[in-house]
């Protein structure tokens, strides 16, 4: 074998060695990539395990602090943290630690209330959200009644600040409703008792007199028997007569009864009407001044803001 052949042989061997080294390098890179993936999977599993252990510890801690409530015979299980997250209401005070509140022999705290709405109240305390859109007026009043007992201020504010507006389906043809059904004006029918109007259900509302409201009747009424093209102040509602400041109702003992002893029909006057379902009373405020009880023994379950409009061009708006 001459020198040229020896040289070529060495080159071939080097080339083979180079290929072998490259194969080893490729194998090593694959091993490193696999090890990296395994490390990432292990890290993820570790995180998931840590998260799961945290949840288990949290659940264990909750189990130690769980509270069983018996509300009118219905059992609800919750935690002290949920009941005391918002301060100042009945439940937060009960379980604040400031009072000697002890469970009965069954480990339950008895609350002598109807449990129908307590599930919704408890869910609100858990996540701060509640959908009231599907409630009927009767259901909303029942729910409000329970919320008033527990005195959860943020929930009460949410219920009681419901936007009210005039109801087009309970509006005389002689009226024009504008400003998203919050402004009413009598545009036809002349000076006559031929114009009735209801607004959406609420326990308290305020109107601002804009123009020609001398003979306006302001109050609450039922839907049943309400006549949008007739007079209602002496048949199905509780009304204040702006012309003389007296009261009108179908019951003869209240018809024309003195109340304010003065007119309240000037443009710019604000009239607030409040229906208290607890005390079954209706009262009025004029320009922010409480005028006291107007009607007692108001036993209806549903009442609506109600207006009898006599004067042509009478105009007022809900605030």
C-alpha positions in Angstrom: 0.0 0.0 0.0 1.5 3.2 -1.1 1.4 6.5 0.8 -1.5 7.8 -1.2 -3.6 4.9 -0.3 -2.7 5.1 3.4 -3.6 8.8 3.4 -7.0 8.1 1.7 -7.7 5.3 4.3 -7.0 7.7 7.1 -9.4 10.2 5.6 -12.1 7.6 5.3 -11.6 6.6 8.9 -11.8 10.2 10.0 -15.0 10.6 8.1 -16.5 7.6 9.7 -15.5 8.8 13.1 -17.0 12.2 12.3 -20.3 10.5 11.4 -20.2 8.4 14.6 -19.6 11.5 16.7 -22.5 13.3 15.0 -24.8 10.4 15.7 -23.7 10.4 19.4 -24.3 14.2 19.5 -27.8 13.8 18.0 -28.5 11.1 20.5 -27.3 13.3 23.3 -29.4 16.3 22.2 -32.5 14.0 22.0 -31.7 12.8 25.5 -31.3 16.3 26.8 -34.6 17.4 25.1 -36.4 14.4 26.7 -34.9 15.2 30.1 -36.0 18.9 29.7 -39.5 17.8 28.9 -39.6 15.4 31.8 -38.3 18.2 34.1 -41.1 20.5 32.9 -43.7 17.8 33.4 -42.3 17.1 36.9 -42.4 20.8 37.6 -46.0 21.1 36.4 -47.0 18.1 38.4 -45.3 19.6 41.5 -47.2 22.8 41.0 -50.5 20.9 40.6 -49.7 18.8 43.6 -48.9 21.9 45.7 -52.1 23.6 44.5 -54.1 20.5 45.4 -52.5 20.3 48.8 -53.2 24.0 49.3 -56.9 23.3 48.5 -57.0 20.3 50.7 -55.5 22.4 53.6 -58.0 25.1 52.9 -60.9 22.7 52.8 -59.6 21.1 56.0 -59.4 24.6 57.6 -62.9 25.4 56.4 -64.2 22.1 57.9 -62.8 23.2 61.2 -64.6 26.5 60.9 -67.8 25.4 59.2 -71.1 26.6 60.5 -74.4 24.8 60.2 -77.5 27.1 60.1 -81.0 25.9 60.7 -83.2 28.6 59.0 -86.9 27.8 59.5 -86.1 24.1 59.3 -83.8 24.2 56.2 -80.2 23.4 56.8 -77.4 25.6 55.3 -73.7 24.9 55.8 -71.3 27.8 55.4 -68.2 29.3 57.0 -67.5 32.1 59.5 -65.4 33.8 56.8 -68.5 34.0 54.4 -70.8 35.2 57.2 -68.4 37.9 58.4 -66.9 39.2 55.1 -69.3 42.1 55.1 -69.6 43.9 58.5 -72.5 45.3 60.3 -75.4 42.9 59.5 -77.2 40.4 61.7 -75.2 37.4 60.6 -71.8 39.0 60.8 -72.6 40.2 64.4 -73.8 36.7 65.4 -70.5 35.1 64.4 -68.0 37.9 65.0 -66.9 36.4 68.3 -68.2 39.3 70.2 -71.3 37.5 71.3 -71.8 34.2 73.2 -73.5 32.4 70.3 -73.6 28.6 70.8 -75.0 25.9 68.6 -77.7 23.5 69.9 -77.2 19.8 70.6 -77.2 19.0 66.9 -74.5 21.5 66.2 -76.9 23.9 64.5 -77.6 27.6 65.0 -81.3 28.2 64.8 -82.6 31.3 63.0 -86.3 31.6 63.3 -87.0 32.9 59.8 -88.5 31.5 56.6 -85.7 29.7 54.8 -87.1 30.3 51.3 -84.9 33.2 50.4 -81.9 32.4 52.6 -80.1 30.4 49.9 -80.0 33.5 47.7 -78.9 35.7 50.6 -76.1 33.2 51.5 -74.9 33.0 47.8 -74.8 36.8 47.7 -72.5 36.8 50.8 -70.3 34.2 49.1 -69.7 36.0 45.8 -71.3 39.4 46.0 -73.5 38.9 43.0 -77.2 38.2 42.6 -79.6 38.2 39.6 -83.1 39.6 40.6 -84.4 40.0 37.0 -86.7 37.0 37.1 -88.5 37.9 40.4 -92.1 38.8 40.3 -93.1 41.9 42.3 -94.5 39.7 45.1 -91.3 37.6 45.2 -89.2 40.8 45.2 -91.2 42.2 48.2 -90.8 38.9 50.0 -87.0 38.9 49.4 -86.8 42.6 50.4 -88.6 41.7 53.6 -86.0 39.0 54.5 -83.1 41.3 53.6 -84.5 44.0 55.9 -84.4 41.5 58.7 -80.7 40.6 58.1 -79.7 44.2 57.4 -77.1 43.4 54.7 -76.7 47.0 53.6 -75.0 46.4 50.2 -77.8 44.0 49.3 -80.6 46.3 50.5 -79.0 49.2 48.4 -78.9 47.0 45.4 -82.6 46.1 45.7 -83.9 49.5 46.6 -82.1 51.4 44.0 -83.9 49.6 41.2 -84.6 52.1 38.4 -88.2 53.1 38.1 -90.1 54.5 35.1 -93.6 55.1 34.0 -95.4 52.1 32.5 -96.5 52.6 28.9 -99.1 49.8 29.3 -100.7 51.8 32.2 -100.6 55.2 30.5 -103.5 57.2 29.2 -103.7 58.0 25.5 -103.7 61.7 26.5 -100.2 61.5 27.9 -96.8 61.7 26.3 -93.9 59.9 27.9 -90.3 61.0 27.2 -86.9 60.9 28.7 -86.8 57.0 28.8 -90.3 56.9 30.3 -89.4 59.2 33.2 -91.2 62.4 32.1 -94.9 62.6 31.6 -97.0 65.4 30.0 -100.7 65.6 29.3 -101.0 66.7 25.7 -104.7 66.1 25.0 -108.0 65.6 26.6 -108.4 69.1 28.1 -109.0 69.8 31.8 -110.8 66.7 32.8 -110.4 63.6 35.0 -109.6 61.4 32.0 -105.9 60.6 32.5 -104.3 57.9 34.8 -100.7 56.7 35.0 -98.7 54.1 36.9 -95.0 53.6 37.3 -92.9 50.5 38.0 -93.2 49.0 41.4 -91.1 50.5 44.2 -91.6 51.3 47.9 -90.4 54.9 47.6 -90.2 57.4 44.8 -89.8 61.2 44.1 -91.3 63.3 41.4 -90.4 66.9 40.4 -93.3 69.1 39.3 -92.5 70.9 36.0 -95.6 72.7 34.9 -99.4 73.1 35.6 -99.7 70.4 38.3 -102.4 72.2 40.4 -104.9 69.3 40.3 -102.4 66.5 40.2 -103.1 63.5 42.4 -99.9 61.7 43.6 -99.7 58.4 45.5 -99.9 54.6 45.3 -102.5 52.3 43.7 -103.2 48.8 42.8 -103.2 47.7 39.2 -106.5 45.9 39.7 -109.3 48.4 39.1 -107.0 51.2 37.9 -108.5 53.2 35.0 -106.0 55.0 32.7 -108.9 57.0 31.2 -110.8 57.8 34.4 -110.5 58.9 38.0 -108.8 56.6 40.5 -108.4 58.7 43.6 -111.7 57.7 45.0 -111.7 54.0 44.0 -108.4 52.1 44.1 -105.6 54.1 45.6 -104.0 56.4 48.2 -103.5 60.0 46.9 -102.3 63.4 47.9 -104.1 66.3 46.1 -101.6 68.9 45.2 -104.2 71.7 44.9 -105.1 71.7 48.6 -102.7 69.3 50.2 -105.4 66.9 51.4 -105.8 63.1 51.1 -108.1 61.0 49.0 -108.9 57.3 49.2 -111.9 55.1 48.4 -112.6 54.8 52.1 -114.9 57.7 53.1 -112.9 58.4 56.3 -109.9 59.5 54.2 -111.6 61.2 51.3 -110.6 64.9 51.4 -109.0 64.6 54.8 -106.7 67.5 55.7 -102.9 66.7 55.7 -100.6 69.5 54.6 -103.0 72.4 55.0 -101.3 74.1 52.1 -100.8 73.7 48.3 -97.9 71.8 46.9 -98.3 72.4 43.2 -95.6 75.0 42.4 -93.2 74.1 39.5 -89.9 72.9 41.1 -91.6 71.2 44.0 -90.3 67.7 44.9 -92.8 65.2 46.3 -91.5 62.0 47.8 -94.0 59.2 48.6 -93.0 56.2 50.8 -94.9 53.0 51.3 -93.6 51.1 54.4 -94.8 47.5 54.2 -93.6 46.7 57.7 -95.7 49.4 59.4 -98.4 49.3 56.6 -98.3 53.1 56.2 -97.8 55.7 53.5 -96.1 59.0 54.1 -95.0 62.1 52.1 -92.1 64.5 52.1 -92.2 67.9 50.3 -88.9 69.3 49.2 -87.1 66.9 51.6 -89.3 67.8 54.6 -91.0 64.8 56.2 -94.8 65.5 56.5 -95.5 62.4 58.6 -98.0 59.6 58.2 -100.7 60.1 55.6 -102.3 56.6 55.5 -102.3 53.8 58.0 -103.7 50.2 57.7 -102.4 49.8 54.1 -102.8 46.1 53.8 -102.3 45.6 50.0 -99.5 43.2 48.9 -98.7 45.2 45.7 -98.9 48.9 45.1 -97.6 51.0 42.3 -96.7 54.7 42.0 -99.9 56.2 40.8 -101.1 59.5 39.3 -104.4 61.1 38.4 -103.9 64.0 36.0 -106.5 66.6 35.4 -104.8 69.8 34.0 -104.0 70.1 30.3 -100.2 70.5 29.8 -99.6 69.1 33.3 -96.0 67.9 33.3 -93.8 66.2 35.9 -90.8 63.8 36.0 -89.5 60.9 38.1 -86.2 61.6 39.9 
